[in-house]
Each structure stands twice: as C-alpha cells, then as structure tokens.
Amino acid sequence: DIQMTQSPPSLSASLGETVSIECRASEDIYSNLAWYQQKSGKSPQLLIYYASSLQDGVPSRFSGSGSGTQYSLKISGMQPEDEGVYYCLQGSKYPLTFGSGTKLEIK
Amino acid sequence: EVQLQESGPGLVKPSQSLSLTCSVTGYSITSSYRWNWIRKFPGNKLEWMGYINSAGSTNYNPSLKSRISITRDTSKNQFFLQVNSVTTEDTATYYCARSGRPKPFDYWGQGVMVTVSS
C-alpha cells in the first residue's frame, strides 16, 4: 500500500494568515492527490483534485501544488469557516489511502 | 443534484454482520462512476473500504477482503455494504461516496455511526 505522511498533525492560525499542509507519498503518485476538508459533524468535502485543480465552488484562497511524492495545500488568508480537519488522499493505486489528517484551528 | 444517504443499525454485536445501505438520488449508479464505502475511526483515521462500479464489478481493500461484500439493487438505485465477523475495531462512522477520474470522492453521504458492542 502507498503510505501518506501528512504534517503537521495540528495547526493554529490567525485570521488572514497563510497556512500550509504537507503530504508525502511513499512512492510516486503522479499528481493523483486530492485534498479534503471535514468540518465537525459533517462529511469530508473535496477541495482540490489532481494535485492543483480547484473543485467547483471552493474559494480561490485554497490552492494545491506538488508532484512526484511531495504535495501541499495552501490557504491564503485563513477565515473562521476554514476550521476543520484536512486530509490528503492518493488516487494513484488501490487501495486508496488517506493521510492522517491535520486539525486546523483559529488562533 | 447528486445525493447519497446511508442507513442502517447504529449498534452491532461482536461476531455479527454489519449491513448498511446507501441510497443515491440524482444519478443512476449504472450510468458511470464508482460507488464507494469509506469509514472514519475514532481518532480521525479514514479508510477506503471498497467500491462497486457502474457495471457491477467490485474492488475491496485487501485489509478487509475476506470480510467485506458490496452489492447493489439497481431497481432502487442503492448499493450495500456488509462486513462479517465484526469486532470493536469496526466501530466507526461509515460513509458512502462517489468517485471518478479525475475527481475522487466528489459526493459523500452524511455518514452513519456504527458501534460494535455487546
């Protein structure tokens, strides 16, 4: 199985701050990387797919980048509604595997 | 709009089977896409469990392969999850979700919490 190492496990950011979350795959996943946001009591929501493509309806302050084994999610200007847990997912090989999650809170 | 909704018992006894239903509206499960089950354990870990595709073929996570079955009822536009011989480690919130290329898991159900306990 492809292992996804996500960091940091938790993050606290001020309003308007830019934050980054990283995911490293145990092998090349050829940009088959997605990012999800899960708010408390809700199901995960797709933010980014194919490493850098923004899902319809997702604010442009969210962006994704990376290639090979290293990927990142950036939030440019933290907003209160961005609190939640963020996960990466590799879609290159089955079984699909998720990162361990990053809990993002407002400072 | 595509909508998915899970249903099933919230409490299952150890060694019994867990059975859940995902009802899909707004899209036919026989048209395209893969229809998945995913679970989230206490402590936030997410695990992809398996899918049934539009043709009826399945693919399961090897970690569950001997205990899991995903089937469907095309007349009701539903698909199902069965996990046999459950233990307390199967306690989780279970989600159904749609996936396709290039967008994995673009629509999700609201999730159903299942506790395995005697």
Interface residues (C-beta under 8 A of the other chain):
Chain A: D1 A34 Y36 K42 S43 P44 Q45 L46 Y49 Y50 S53 Q55 V85 Y87 L89 G91 Y94 P95 L96 T97 F98 S100 G101 K103
Chain B: N44 K45 L46 E47 W48 N59 N61 P62 S63 Y95 A97 S99 P102 K103 P104 F105 D106 W108 G109 Q110 G111
